[in-house]
Amino acid sequence: MATREVATLKLGHVELATPLLLAPIAGYCDLAFRTVCREYGGVGLACTDLLSPQGLLRGTATSLDLARTNEVDKPIGMQLYGSDPEIMAQGARWAVEHGATIVDINMGCPVDKVTKKDGGSALLTNLDRAVKLAERVVRELEKCPLDAEEWGKRIGGVRRQASGIGHQGSVSLGASSSRPVPLTCKMRLCWSDADYHAGNACSPHLARMLADVGVVGVTVHGRTTEMKFSGVVQLAGIARVVEEVGGRIPVIGNGDVREPEDAVRMMRETGCNGVMIGRGALSTPWLFRDTWSAMCGEAIPSTPDDAEKTAMMRRYFEMMREYRGDHYAMTQIRRRIAWFAKRMIRKDPVTGRIVGVKPLKEAIRVAVGPADVHVAFDRFAAGELNQFAEVDEAESGSV
Ligand SMILES: Cc1cc2nc3c(=O)[nH]c(=O)nc-3n(C[C@H](O)[C@H](O)[C@H](O)COP(=O)(O)O)c2cc1C
């Protein structure tokens, strides 16, 4: 099949191998999960979950766990939240010193704990504050540039996969061969539904002002803060940002991408330069691989079979144990099996009923330790737990 040329995504001097980004999803997109997605291929950039700069600077265990990365987990965006320019600037410096390829400011989180302190999407209600915050962080990043050798490490890690990723990301270095870590911002369309429907969304204006102060790219989740995660993503709202920015910086579209064609459609209908995928990846970590193939006009690789999915889940579980310990791995695998199970649903060839892997989920839910989890996978692989059962509520639920 013919291979189509797809424009690469450049965030400042950092060129990504694909225009597909793994979203920050607090509590889910940890180092182990990012690695799983990267191993399938197609991930141009992955991001940490939102990080508290105060927590990083104080060295609290939770913040350090969340910020954990390694040489394979590159390129990596580290996302900070907050509203105090000095603390955010120091947090950004910390991120540079601890492996970030990109620093991102969260301007989209709708959660009270964050917005009550003027962070996250509360910044959409005070554009002056948002722009000054970003400008202060850009200036701080300029003070701590990285040399060519370090940039080589920050951009590496993207592997050539069967899906045909043709190149690794790259970095263009100027004469001084020393460049700062670029800043991006992730936002929603605006705070209120009324503003959005009246044509007064602030995101186009904000994106343009952020470009003026040196932000190299913006991600736009096509919902308002009031929508939280309900309703349908508004592609027209993303398109307005693309139009207003006029190609000065790339705009990354985000929201409701569950299948490769959703991403293709988002790019076509909004003109955005890249697509960020969140919840879709939780059940389908190979979605980046498949989407990249679709974008390149290539055949979409075959879906991993149950044996491959089981091997992936085991590997994910073992990486969580290695990076975060058994307690964390056990808690996570119990919640995550429901997500992976969504892609193990099928039609029973005999009865025609829609069935899922309830017995496997149940065995993992009652597992007391890691050995039990592996026994559950062994039994599933041996067909002992392979009794597919009718799909229950949890299998069709979401985060
Ligand atoms: C449980 C949960 C946690 C999230 N955590 C973050 C976060 O830490 N930072 C952020 O910018 N967005 C966060 N998001 C928003 C996602 O990054 C993304 O913008 C949103 O889910 C829409 O994309 P999707 O439909 O592909 O999931 C979170 C979303 C969910 C559901």
The ligand as an SDF file (V2000), in Angstrom:
LIG
                    3D

 31 33  0  0  0  0  0  0  0  0999 V2000
   -8.8810   10.5890   35.1460 C   0  0  0  0  0  0  0  0  0  0  0  0
   -8.3220   11.6950   34.2800 C   0  0  0  0  0  0  0  0  0  0  0  0
   -7.1800   12.3340   34.6920 C   0  0  0  0  0  0  0  0  0  0  0  0
   -6.6400   13.3740   33.9030 C   0  0  0  0  0  0  0  0  0  0  0  0
   -5.4830   13.9820   34.2880 N   0  0  0  0  0  0  0  0  0  0  0  0
   -4.9770   14.9940   33.5490 C   0  0  0  0  0  0  0  0  0  0  0  0
   -3.7590   15.6370   33.9170 C   0  0  0  0  0  0  0  0  0  0  0  0
   -3.0870   15.2720   34.8920 O   0  0  0  0  0  0  0  0  0  0  0  0
   -3.3400   16.6700   33.1400 N   0  0  0  0  0  0  0  0  0  0  0  0
   -4.0290   17.0860   32.0280 C   0  0  0  0  0  0  0  0  0  0  0  0
   -3.6200   18.0310   31.3610 O   0  0  0  0  0  0  0  0  0  0  0  0
   -5.1540   16.4650   31.6540 N   0  0  0  0  0  0  0  0  0  0  0  0
   -5.6350   15.4470   32.3680 C   0  0  0  0  0  0  0  0  0  0  0  0
   -6.7620   14.8040   31.9480 N   0  0  0  0  0  0  0  0  0  0  0  0
   -7.3820   15.1960   30.6770 C   0  0  0  0  0  0  0  0  0  0  0  0
   -6.8040   14.3730   29.5190 C   0  0  0  0  0  0  0  0  0  0  0  0
   -5.4410   14.6380   29.3390 O   0  0  0  0  0  0  0  0  0  0  0  0
   -7.5320   14.6960   28.1980 C   0  0  0  0  0  0  0  0  0  0  0  0
   -7.4150   16.0640   27.9500 O   0  0  0  0  0  0  0  0  0  0  0  0
   -9.0170   14.3300   28.2460 C   0  0  0  0  0  0  0  0  0  0  0  0
   -9.2250   13.0790   28.8780 O   0  0  0  0  0  0  0  0  0  0  0  0
   -9.6270   14.2880   26.8390 C   0  0  0  0  0  0  0  0  0  0  0  0
   -8.9000   13.4140   26.0050 O   0  0  0  0  0  0  0  0  0  0  0  0
   -9.3540   11.8710   25.7410 P   0  0  0  0  0  0  0  0  0  0  0  0
  -10.7850   11.9010   25.3170 O   0  0  0  0  0  0  0  0  0  0  0  0
   -8.4120   11.3900   24.6930 O   0  0  0  0  0  0  0  0  0  0  0  0
   -9.2030   11.1640   27.0520 O   0  0  0  0  0  0  0  0  0  0  0  0
   -7.2900   13.7700   32.7120 C   0  0  0  0  0  0  0  0  0  0  0  0
   -8.4300   13.0790   32.2910 C   0  0  0  0  0  0  0  0  0  0  0  0
   -8.9490   12.0530   33.0490 C   0  0  0  0  0  0  0  0  0  0  0  0
  -10.1700   11.3360   32.5680 C   0  0  0  0  0  0  0  0  0  0  0  0
  1  2  1  0
  2  3  1  0
  2 30  2  0
  3  4  2  0
  4  5  1  0
  4 28  1  0
  5  6  2  0
  6  7  1  0
  6 13  1  0
  7  8  2  0
  7  9  1  0
  9 10  1  0
 10 11  2  0
 10 12  1  0
 12 13  2  0
 13 14  1  0
 14 15  1  0
 14 28  1  0
 15 16  1  0
 16 17  1  0
 16 18  1  0
 18 19  1  0
 18 20  1  0
 20 21  1  0
 20 22  1  0
 22 23  1  0
 23 24  1  0
 24 25  2  0
 24 26  1  0
 24 27  1  0
 28 29  2  0
 29 30  1  0
 30 31  1  0
M  END
$$$$
